[in-house]
Amino acid sequence: MQRKRRRRELIEQKGNSLLEEHHVSPGSDVVSKVLITNSPQFSPRSSRKHADYFPFDFLPKHVQEKILDFIPLRNRVCLERVSCTWRHILLDSWKKIKSVSIPGTLTELLQLRPISDTHVCGLLHKCGKYLTTVDLYLPQHFITAQHVLYTMSNLCMSIKSLTLRTELDEIAMTYLLKTYVDFFAQLKELEIFYNGTHSIHNGLRAISRSMHSIESFRLECYSLPLNIASLFPASNQLKRFAIRMKNRSALPSISTSASQMHGHPLILDTRVHNSFIGDFFAYLSDVYPCLEELEVSILATSITNEDRLCYHLARIGSQRRMKKLSLGLVTIGQWWGSTALRSISAFHSLRELSLTACQLPYDFAAIINIAGLGETLTSLRLSVIGHLDASRLRELFSTLPQLRHFSLNYTPEFPAPLNIDVHLFVNMFMFCYRLSYLELVECPGVDRVALVQALHSAFHDTAQYSNECLEYTVRLRMVGGSTLANRRKRGLKCCATVDLRAFVHILSMTCLGFKNPN
């Protein structure tokens, strides 16, 4: 011990003498030359012969860590073999990695292709105990998936958010969920994207019973279990809950005649019976007192009892401070919502509202006004809405002065009505003076060039009135090349950029108002 202490003192004395020779103060951040080597010729004994060099070992530890942080991840593993000091420093650098995407991190940052479960487990051994967020894809091979989950459950003890994507079959996925139920119980956020064709009823029921402290849960799959209780984690702290049932079949071709366009909804294949909808919302209304965000997208055969659905939705809104509501109940042969959506009047604190494949009540604007959403609602998204016309939208815009984001989405098989034209959005700019994001998809009645000109006028009027820097983003899904895009760009005259991506024109505007009128 005395020899080591004496050697350390000699090294410190030699380092101080080198600093004095080069006129570098001990607290200075400027070093003339740094030599990264462990060769004997640059040892402290031969430092006089090489006075122009400053050995890397003499640098403070935090400076060494900062220098080695510039080394790409793919090279750190090799550099750990240089010396014990470097290994210790580089192992500490893995502490800064809090979030990984598997296999994305391995293929992009570490540049490993192809990868195996050995590579994934090696990465988890390096930074697993520091991770808090993981986006994980499990392949169809059961042994590989089991090896990765086993390693993660033993090493990733600090993980709080997990996104799980897999195409495993029903039996394998159920086994893994049951085996590692204790690992899922420690999570605060869980997202499962299951691409299998069958339901994982038993696996979901196992983890739902164990997750007592989860705050966010999301499930996307093609088939929902018949036992509704297996969809709801047993946690009173849940704030975000999302269930999305994906459609596997392609959209059928539908005639675009006016009678079919406004009299029949979009027809999709469904898997859930109509009684499932009522039981689902009845169960949901009795749990999760802290719920703030709700997203439900289910394919159903029909909705026969909208009064019951309205009652349970009203209970959900009146007993909780909901901030986000997204409803998409796609049915066959009928529109839903004329009665059930009257429950929106019970949601007094909504900030974001999204409705899909439904029919709005005839007095929907009055319902919004009764709920007091004119001062709180900032985002509205309407997708494939039946029996919607310009007059109803105009009345709706007049009750939402704080609206900032608006999306109106239709499909090529079911486009928007022709009476939804540019004059409607000219009035919208007058009512919703805070609007900064507008998205229109499959709206054939809207003249894009006229819309751009109206947007330009409304934008500059608002900028001059508010006396602040504003920004508008407009997404228009349209057919046309660069020539058509340049015409719309000229309509904006100034402060605009156009980005053309897959027939989606993104018009971004930024202006300083009267300070920079040109």
C-alpha positions as CSV (number, residue, x, y, z in Angstrom):
1,M,0.0,0.0,0.0
2,Q,2.8,2.4,0.8
3,R,4.5,1.7,-2.6
4,K,1.2,2.4,-4.4
5,R,0.7,5.6,-2.4
6,R,4.3,6.7,-3.1
7,R,3.9,5.9,-6.8
8,R,0.7,7.9,-7.0
9,E,2.4,10.9,-5.3
10,L,5.2,10.8,-7.8
11,I,2.8,10.7,-10.7
12,E,0.9,13.7,-9.3
13,Q,4.1,15.6,-8.8
14,K,5.3,14.8,-12.3
15,G,1.9,15.9,-13.7
16,N,2.0,19.2,-11.8
17,S,5.5,19.8,-13.1
18,L,4.3,19.2,-16.7
19,L,1.5,21.7,-16.2
20,E,3.9,24.3,-14.9
21,E,6.2,23.8,-17.9
22,H,3.4,24.3,-20.3
23,H,1.9,27.2,-18.3
24,V,-1.4,25.4,-17.8
25,S,-3.2,26.0,-14.6
26,P,-4.7,22.9,-12.8
27,G,-8.3,24.3,-13.2
28,S,-7.9,25.3,-16.9
29,D,-10.1,23.6,-19.5
30,V,-7.4,24.1,-22.3
31,V,-4.8,21.5,-22.9
32,S,-2.4,21.9,-25.7
33,K,-1.9,18.3,-26.7
34,V,-3.3,15.1,-25.4
35,L,-1.7,11.7,-26.2
36,I,-4.0,8.7,-25.8
37,T,-1.7,5.9,-25.3
38,N,-0.5,3.4,-22.7
39,S,2.9,2.9,-24.3
40,P,5.9,2.8,-21.9
41,Q,7.7,5.4,-23.9
42,F,5.2,8.0,-22.7
43,S,5.4,7.0,-19.1
44,P,6.2,9.7,-16.4
45,R,9.8,8.6,-16.3
46,S,10.4,9.6,-19.9
47,S,8.1,12.7,-19.8
48,R,11.1,15.0,-20.1
49,K,12.0,13.6,-23.5
50,H,8.5,14.1,-24.7
51,A,7.5,17.4,-23.0
52,D,5.2,18.3,-25.9
53,Y,2.8,15.6,-25.0
54,F,0.3,15.4,-22.1
55,P,-0.4,11.8,-21.1
56,F,-4.1,10.9,-21.2
57,D,-3.9,9.3,-17.7
58,F,-3.0,12.6,-16.2
59,L,-6.4,14.2,-17.2
60,P,-9.1,14.3,-14.6
61,K,-11.7,11.5,-14.8
62,H,-14.6,13.7,-15.9
63,V,-12.4,15.1,-18.7
64,Q,-11.5,11.5,-19.8
65,E,-15.2,10.6,-19.8
66,K,-16.1,13.6,-21.9
67,I,-13.4,12.8,-24.5
68,L,-14.5,9.1,-24.7
69,D,-18.1,10.1,-25.0
70,F,-17.3,11.2,-28.6
71,I,-16.4,7.7,-29.5
72,P,-19.3,5.9,-31.4
73,L,-21.0,3.1,-29.5
74,R,-19.8,0.5,-32.0
75,N,-16.2,1.2,-31.1
76,R,-16.6,1.4,-27.3
77,V,-16.7,-2.4,-26.9
78,C,-13.3,-2.8,-28.6
79,L,-11.7,0.0,-26.6
80,E,-12.7,-1.6,-23.4
81,R,-9.9,-4.0,-23.9
82,V,-7.2,-1.4,-24.0
83,S,-6.7,-1.2,-20.2
84,C,-8.6,-1.6,-16.9
85,T,-8.9,2.2,-16.6
86,W,-10.5,2.6,-20.0
87,R,-12.8,-0.3,-19.4
88,H,-13.9,1.3,-16.1
89,I,-14.5,4.7,-17.8
90,L,-16.3,3.2,-20.8
91,L,-18.5,1.0,-18.7
92,D,-19.6,4.2,-16.8
93,S,-20.5,5.8,-20.1
94,W,-23.2,3.3,-20.7
95,K,-25.1,4.8,-17.8
96,K,-26.1,7.7,-20.0
97,I,-28.2,5.4,-22.2
98,K,-31.7,5.5,-20.7
99,S,-33.7,4.4,-23.8
100,V,-33.1,1.8,-26.5
101,S,-35.0,0.4,-29.4
102,I,-34.4,-3.3,-30.2
103,P,-33.3,-4.1,-32.8
104,G,-33.2,-0.4,-34.0
105,T,-30.3,0.6,-31.7
106,L,-28.2,-2.5,-32.7
107,T,-28.7,-1.9,-36.4
108,E,-28.3,1.9,-36.5
109,L,-25.9,2.8,-33.8
110,L,-23.9,-0.4,-33.4
111,Q,-24.2,-1.3,-37.1
112,L,-24.8,-5.0,-36.5
113,R,-26.5,-6.9,-39.3
114,P,-27.8,-9.5,-39.0
115,I,-28.4,-9.6,-35.3
116,S,-29.3,-12.5,-32.9
117,D,-30.5,-12.8,-29.4
118,T,-26.8,-12.9,-28.3
119,H,-26.3,-9.4,-29.6
120,V,-29.4,-8.2,-27.8
121,C,-28.5,-9.8,-24.5
122,G,-24.9,-8.4,-24.8
123,L,-26.4,-4.9,-25.2
124,L,-28.6,-5.5,-22.1
125,H,-25.6,-6.6,-20.1
126,K,-23.9,-3.3,-20.9
127,C,-26.7,-0.8,-20.2
128,G,-29.7,-2.9,-19.0
129,K,-29.6,-1.8,-15.4
130,Y,-29.7,1.9,-16.4
131,L,-32.6,1.6,-18.9
132,T,-35.9,3.2,-18.2
133,T,-37.6,3.0,-21.7
134,V,-37.4,0.0,-24.1
135,D,-39.0,-0.5,-27.5
136,L,-38.8,-4.3,-28.1
137,Y,-39.6,-6.4,-31.1
138,L,-39.9,-10.2,-30.4
139,P,-39.4,-12.4,-33.5
140,Q,-41.5,-15.4,-34.2
141,H,-38.8,-17.8,-33.0
142,F,-39.9,-18.7,-29.5
143,I,-36.5,-19.7,-28.1
144,T,-35.0,-16.3,-29.1
145,A,-37.9,-14.4,-27.7
146,Q,-37.7,-16.3,-24.4
147,H,-34.0,-15.7,-24.1
148,V,-34.4,-11.9,-24.6
149,L,-37.2,-11.6,-22.1
150,Y,-35.4,-13.7,-19.6
151,T,-32.3,-11.5,-19.8
152,M,-34.4,-8.3,-19.7
153,S,-36.3,-9.5,-16.6
154,N,-33.0,-10.2,-14.7
155,L,-31.1,-7.1,-15.8
156,C,-33.6,-4.3,-16.5
157,M,-34.7,-3.6,-13.0
158,S,-35.2,0.1,-13.5
159,I,-37.3,-0.1,-16.6
160,K,-40.6,1.8,-16.3
161,S,-41.9,2.0,-19.9
162,L,-42.0,-0.9,-22.3
163,T,-43.3,-1.1,-25.9
164,L,-43.7,-4.7,-27.0
165,R,-44.2,-5.7,-30.7
166,T,-44.5,-9.3,-31.7
167,E,-45.9,-11.8,-34.2
168,L,-45.7,-14.8,-31.9
169,D,-48.5,-17.3,-32.0
170,E,-51.2,-17.3,-29.3
171,I,-49.7,-20.2,-27.2
172,A,-46.1,-18.8,-27.2
173,M,-47.2,-15.3,-26.4
174,T,-49.5,-16.5,-23.6
175,Y,-46.7,-18.5,-22.1
176,L,-44.3,-15.6,-22.1
177,L,-46.8,-13.2,-20.5
178,K,-47.5,-15.7,-17.7
179,T,-43.9,-16.6,-17.1
180,Y,-42.6,-13.0,-16.8
181,V,-45.7,-11.6,-15.0
182,D,-43.5,-10.2,-12.2
183,F,-41.5,-8.2,-14.7
184,F,-44.6,-6.6,-16.3
185,A,-45.9,-5.8,-12.8
186,Q,-43.1,-3.2,-12.2
187,L,-43.9,-1.2,-15.3
188,K,-45.5,2.3,-15.3
189,E,-46.2,2.3,-19.0
190,L,-47.0,-0.7,-21.3
191,E,-47.8,-0.8,-25.0
192,I,-48.5,-4.1,-26.7
193,F,-48.8,-4.3,-30.5
194,Y,-49.8,-7.9,-31.2
195,N,-49.9,-8.9,-34.8
196,G,-51.2,-12.5,-34.2
197,T,-54.6,-13.5,-35.6
198,H,-55.9,-15.1,-32.4
199,S,-56.7,-13.6,-29.0
200,I,-54.2,-13.8,-26.1
201,H,-56.9,-13.9,-23.5
202,N,-55.1,-15.9,-20.8
203,G,-51.8,-14.0,-21.1
204,L,-53.6,-10.6,-20.8
205,R,-55.6,-11.8,-17.8
206,A,-52.4,-12.8,-16.0
207,I,-50.6,-9.5,-16.4
208,S,-53.7,-7.4,-15.9
209,R,-54.1,-8.9,-12.4
210,S,-50.5,-8.1,-11.4
211,M,-50.1,-4.5,-12.7
212,H,-51.2,-2.5,-9.7
213,S,-49.1,0.6,-10.3
214,I,-49.3,1.0,-14.0
215,E,-50.3,4.5,-15.3
216,S,-50.5,4.0,-19.1
217,F,-51.7,1.0,-21.0
218,R,-52.2,0.5,-24.7
219,L,-53.2,-2.6,-26.7
220,E,-53.4,-3.0,-30.4
221,C,-54.5,-6.3,-31.9
222,Y,-56.7,-7.9,-34.5
223,S,-59.0,-9.8,-32.1
224,L,-60.2,-8.9,-28.6
225,P,-60.8,-11.5,-25.9
226,L,-64.4,-12.3,-24.9
227,N,-63.6,-11.8,-21.2
228,I,-63.7,-8.0,-20.9
229,A,-62.0,-8.0,-17.5
230,S,-58.7,-9.2,-19.1
231,L,-58.4,-5.9,-20.9
232,F,-58.3,-3.7,-17.8
233,P,-55.2,-3.6,-15.6
234,A,-55.9,-3.8,-11.8
235,S,-54.6,-0.3,-11.1
236,N,-56.2,2.7,-9.5
237,Q,-53.4,5.0,-10.9
238,L,-54.2,4.5,-14.6
239,K,-54.2,7.8,-16.5
240,R,-54.0,6.7,-20.1
241,F,-56.0,3.8,-21.5
242,A,-56.1,2.8,-25.2
243,I,-57.7,-0.2,-27.0
244,R,-57.4,-0.3,-30.7
245,M,-58.7,-3.2,-32.8
246,K,-56.9,-3.3,-36.2
247,N,-58.7,-4.3,-39.4
248,R,-56.9,-7.1,-41.3
249,S,-59.0,-7.0,-44.5
250,A,-58.7,-4.4,-47.2
251,L,-61.3,-1.7,-47.6
252,P,-64.0,-2.7,-50.1
253,S,-64.7,-0.6,-53.1
254,I,-67.7,1.7,-52.6
255,S,-69.6,3.7,-55.1
256,T,-69.0,7.4,-54.7
257,S,-72.5,8.4,-55.8
258,A,-74.2,11.0,-53.7
259,S,-76.9,8.7,-52.3
260,Q,-74.4,6.1,-51.1
261,M,-71.9,8.7,-50.0
262,H,-74.2,10.3,-47.5
263,G,-76.6,7.4,-46.7
264,H,-74.3,4.5,-45.8
265,P,-71.2,4.3,-43.7
266,L,-67.9,2.7,-44.6
267,I,-68.3,-1.1,-44.4
268,L,-65.5,-3.0,-42.7
269,D,-65.1,-6.6,-41.5
270,T,-65.7,-6.9,-37.7
271,R,-65.1,-9.4,-35.0
272,V,-66.9,-8.0,-31.9
273,H,-70.6,-8.6,-31.2
274,N,-72.8,-5.6,-30.5
275,S,-73.2,-6.5,-26.8
276,F,-69.5,-6.2,-26.3
277,I,-69.6,-2.4,-26.7
278,G,-72.1,-1.9,-24.0
279,D,-70.3,-4.2,-21.5
280,F,-67.0,-2.7,-22.3
281,F,-68.0,0.9,-21.5
282,A,-70.1,-0.3,-18.5
283,Y,-66.9,-1.9,-17.0
284,L,-64.8,1.1,-17.9
285,S,-67.2,3.5,-16.1
286,D,-66.6,1.7,-12.8
287,V,-62.8,1.7,-12.8
288,Y,-59.9,4.2,-13.1
289,P,-60.9,7.3,-11.2
290,C,-57.7,9.1,-12.3
291,L,-58.3,8.5,-16.0
292,E,-57.3,11.4,-18.2
293,E,-56.9,10.1,-21.7
294,L,-59.1,7.5,-23.4
295,E,-58.8,6.0,-26.9
296,V,-61.1,3.3,-28.1
297,S,-61.2,1.9,-31.6
298,I,-63.3,-1.2,-32.1
299,L,-64.8,-3.0,-35.1
300,A,-68.3,-4.0,-34.2
301,T,-71.2,-5.7,-36.0
302,S,-73.7,-3.0,-34.8
303,I,-74.6,-0.7,-31.9
304,T,-78.2,-1.4,-31.0
305,N,-78.5,0.4,-27.7
306,E,-77.0,3.9,-28.0
307,D,-78.9,5.1,-24.9
308,R,-76.9,2.6,-22.7
309,L,-73.7,3.7,-24.4
310,C,-74.6,7.4,-23.8
311,Y,-75.2,6.7,-20.1
312,H,-71.9,5.0,-19.5
313,L,-69.9,7.6,-21.5
314,A,-71.6,10.4,-19.5
315,R,-70.5,8.6,-16.2
316,I,-67.0,8.5,-17.5
317,G,-66.9,12.2,-18.3
318,S,-68.7,13.5,-15.2
319,Q,-66.6,11.5,-12.7
320,R,-63.2,12.2,-14.1
321,R,-61.2,15.1,-15.4
322,M,-60.8,13.9,-19.0
323,K,-58.3,15.7,-21.2
324,K,-58.3,13.5,-24.3
325,L,-61.1,11.4,-25.8
326,S,-60.9,9.4,-29.0
327,L,-63.8,7.2,-30.1
328,G,-63.8,5.0,-33.3
329,L,-66.6,2.4,-33.3
330,V,-66.8,1.1,-36.8
331,T,-70.1,-0.7,-37.5
332,I,-71.7,-2.4,-40.5
333,G,-74.7,-0.9,-42.2
334,Q,-75.4,1.9,-39.8
335,W,-74.0,5.2,-38.4
336,W,-73.7,5.5,-34.7
337,G,-73.4,8.6,-32.5
338,S,-76.6,10.6,-33.0
339,T,-77.6,9.6,-29.5
340,A,-74.4,8.3,-27.8
341,L,-72.4,11.5,-28.6
342,R,-74.8,13.6,-26.6
343,S,-72.7,12.4,-23.6
344,I,-70.0,14.9,-24.7
345,S,-71.8,17.5,-22.7
346,A,-70.5,15.7,-19.5
347,F,-66.8,16.1,-20.6
348,H,-66.1,19.6,-19.2
349,S,-62.3,19.6,-19.4
350,L,-61.5,18.0,-22.8
351,R,-58.5,19.4,-24.7
352,E,-58.4,16.9,-27.5
353,L,-61.4,15.2,-29.2
354,S,-61.3,12.7,-32.0
355,L,-64.3,11.0,-33.6
356,T,-64.2,8.3,-36.3
357,A,-66.9,6.6,-38.5
358,C,-69.9,8.2,-36.7
359,Q,-72.7,10.6,-37.2
360,L,-72.8,13.8,-35.1
361,P,-76.0,14.9,-33.4
362,Y,-77.9,17.6,-35.2
363,D,-77.2,20.0,-32.3
364,F,-73.6,19.0,-31.7
365,A,-72.4,22.7,-31.6
366,A,-74.9,23.4,-28.8
367,I,-73.7,20.3,-26.9
368,I,-70.1,21.6,-27.2
369,N,-71.3,25.0,-25.9
370,I,-73.1,23.4,-22.9
371,A,-70.0,21.4,-21.9
372,G,-68.0,24.7,-21.9
373,L,-65.5,23.2,-24.3
374,G,-65.2,26.5,-26.3
375,E,-62.5,27.6,-23.8
376,T,-60.7,24.3,-23.3
377,L,-60.8,22.3,-26.6
378,T,-57.7,23.0,-28.7
379,S,-57.6,19.9,-31.0
380,L,-60.4,18.4,-33.0
381,R,-60.1,15.5,-35.4
382,L,-63.1,14.2,-37.5
383,S,-62.7,11.1,-39.7
384,V,-65.3,9.7,-42.0
385,I,-68.3,11.5,-40.5
386,G,-71.7,10.8,-42.0
387,H,-74.3,13.4,-42.9
388,L,-71.8,16.2,-42.4
389,D,-72.2,19.5,-44.4
390,A,-70.7,22.9,-44.5
391,S,-73.4,24.6,-42.4
392,R,-72.9,22.2,-39.4
393,L,-69.1,22.6,-39.5
394,R,-69.5,26.4,-39.7
395,E,-71.7,26.3,-36.6
396,L,-69.2,24.1,-34.9
397,F,-66.3,26.4,-35.6
398,S,-68.2,29.4,-34.2
399,T,-68.2,27.7,-30.8
400,L,-64.5,26.9,-30.7
401,P,-62.4,30.1,-30.6
402,Q,-59.5,28.4,-28.9
403,L,-59.1,25.7,-31.5
404,R,-55.5,25.2,-32.7
405,H,-55.5,21.9,-34.5
406,F,-58.2,20.7,-36.9
407,S,-58.2,17.6,-39.1
408,L,-60.9,16.5,-41.5
409,N,-60.1,13.0,-42.9
410,Y,-62.0,11.0,-45.5
411,T,-61.0,8.1,-47.7
412,P,-60.9,7.7,-51.5
413,E,-63.8,5.3,-51.3
414,F,-65.7,7.8,-49.1
415,P,-64.7,11.4,-49.9
416,A,-66.0,14.5,-48.2
417,P,-69.2,16.2,-49.4
418,L,-68.7,18.7,-52.2
419,N,-70.4,21.5,-50.2
420,I,-67.4,21.5,-47.9
421,D,-65.4,24.1,-49.9
422,V,-62.9,26.9,-49.4
423,H,-65.5,29.4,-48.1
424,L,-66.1,27.2,-45.1
425,F,-62.4,27.5,-44.1
426,V,-62.3,31.2,-44.8
427,N,-65.0,31.5,-42.1
428,M,-63.0,29.1,-39.9
429,F,-60.0,31.4,-40.0
430,M,-62.3,34.2,-38.7
431,F,-63.7,32.1,-35.8
432,C,-60.7,30.1,-34.8
433,Y,-58.0,32.9,-34.9
434,R,-55.5,30.7,-32.9
435,L,-55.5,27.9,-35.5
436,S,-52.0,26.8,-36.4
437,Y,-52.5,23.3,-37.9
438,L,-55.0,22.3,-40.6
439,E,-55.2,18.9,-42.2
440,L,-57.5,18.0,-45.1
441,V,-57.6,14.6,-46.6
442,E,-59.8,13.7,-49.6
443,C,-61.8,16.9,-49.7
444,P,-62.5,17.3,-53.4
445,G,-64.7,20.4,-52.9
446,V,-61.8,22.5,-51.6
447,D,-59.9,24.6,-54.1
448,R,-56.3,24.4,-52.8
449,V,-55.0,27.6,-54.5
450,A,-58.0,29.6,-53.1
451,L,-57.4,28.0,-49.7
452,V,-53.8,29.0,-49.7
453,Q,-54.6,32.6,-50.6
454,A,-57.3,32.8,-47.8
455,L,-54.8,31.3,-45.4
456,H,-52.2,33.9,-46.3
457,S,-54.6,36.7,-45.6
458,A,-55.9,35.3,-42.4
459,F,-52.4,34.4,-41.2
460,H,-51.0,37.9,-41.7
461,D,-54.0,39.6,-40.2
462,T,-53.6,37.4,-37.1
463,A,-49.9,38.1,-36.9
464,Q,-50.3,41.8,-37.0
465,Y,-53.1,41.6,-34.5
466,S,-51.2,39.5,-32.0
467,N,-47.8,41.2,-32.6
468,E,-45.9,37.9,-32.1
469,C,-44.1,35.3,-34.2
470,L,-46.7,32.8,-35.5
471,E,-46.4,29.5,-37.4
472,Y,-49.0,27.7,-39.5
473,T,-48.8,24.2,-40.8
474,V,-51.2,23.0,-43.5
475,R,-51.3,19.4,-44.7
476,L,-53.3,18.8,-47.9
477,R,-53.4,15.3,-49.4
478,M,-53.7,16.0,-53.2
479,V,-52.7,14.7,-56.6
480,G,-50.1,16.9,-58.3
481,G,-46.4,17.4,-58.9
482,S,-44.0,20.2,-58.2
483,T,-45.6,22.6,-60.7
484,L,-48.9,22.5,-58.8
485,A,-47.0,22.9,-55.5
486,N,-45.2,25.9,-56.8
487,R,-48.5,27.6,-57.8
488,R,-49.7,27.1,-54.2
489,K,-46.4,28.4,-52.9
490,R,-46.7,31.6,-55.0
491,G,-50.2,32.1,-53.5
492,L,-48.5,32.4,-50.1
493,K,-46.2,35.2,-51.5
494,C,-43.8,35.1,-48.6
495,C,-42.8,33.3,-45.4
496,A,-43.8,29.9,-46.7
497,T,-42.1,26.5,-47.5
498,V,-43.6,23.6,-49.4
499,D,-42.7,20.0,-48.7
500,L,-43.9,17.4,-51.1
501,R,-44.1,13.8,-49.7
502,A,-46.2,11.1,-51.2
503,F,-48.9,13.4,-52.4
504,V,-49.0,15.3,-49.1
505,H,-48.2,19.0,-49.5
506,I,-47.0,20.5,-46.2
507,L,-47.2,24.3,-46.2
508,S,-45.3,25.8,-43.2
509,M,-45.6,29.6,-42.6
510,T,-43.6,31.6,-40.1
511,C,-43.9,35.4,-39.9
512,L,-43.0,38.3,-37.5
513,G,-46.2,40.2,-38.2
514,F,-45.8,43.9,-39.0
515,K,-42.1,43.8,-38.0
516,N,-41.3,41.8,-41.2
517,P,-44.2,42.4,-43.6
518,N,-42.1,41.4,-46.7
